[in-house]
């Protein structure tokens, strides 16, 4: 559920068999996974930035006359990170896609590509008169340009690496700069058309928030075991949807512009993280075989508390994603239903870190009808507990603590056998 990087190691590879799929398909999944990891790097900085931005606002520190100047400094520090999100995405992708020791050159190449592309686009699509200080995150294409610039630079760098005789660094940077200038010019000329298309798509999602939120909730969870969930999350949380003043993305719209319609891609995660998955963890614990129950409790109970308080759900989800895939599919569907339901009820809430109790309480003043999340969450908790208990015991799913080999006692040695 977290909009930052997963706190667990990468998912284990699938078991080997004699009928391996062709190798040509595997690099694309790996690259997407690395792309998601790169996007997760700057997203990991967002909670701190959002917290600083939130603390300095007028309803918190800024409401005290003697603290207004310090509050403005604190809020400005948070804005500095959010305003430069395109560059942070470019650097994050460079780090995520780099699989060699020569990382510094790639990072600088991605930064150069983004800076040139953004300036070319901005020259062809000038900012409104009288607003010269608009942050880069609000320039044409916003954070998307950082991602495109980084992908372009990394593709060029990889092509250069294939040469038997490496080119001088000066030549590599020159090629990146010229390609970025060409791409930026094309994107700049296309921006009016692309902007209309993106605005229409965002308006369609806003007008159909139930279906759009539900689809995103399902996609977000179903991609988590593959490590690809950060890709769609970065798009809807920080790139698409314009709420005015050039601010784009569900998270900035909620926390920067206080848009009452923002949160359609965040609110539905609160019932899941605060209630549903903790209940699932309890069901996994209670469904464990008697001799293994204490060991499972030592893992599942802290994970349930972590999910409820902070919204970190991966320890629970990955505990059954591979051993009970049908149950995980049901979890993904129910997550989508949760996002669709809260949007249908016009409930809006947001998170800086994740959809746990801490964010729920801290951002309560900005939310719309947040109290309704509590009965929805309790209903989800009851549903998850009953579903997991029934499915695990009825179909003998191999969730933690359900290994029958570990349940059998050690056989006694036969008479006359020497103890080791």
Order of alpha helices (4+ residues) and beta strands (2+ residues): alpha-alpha-alpha-alpha-alpha-alpha-alpha-alpha-alpha-alpha-alpha-alpha-alpha-alpha-alpha-alpha
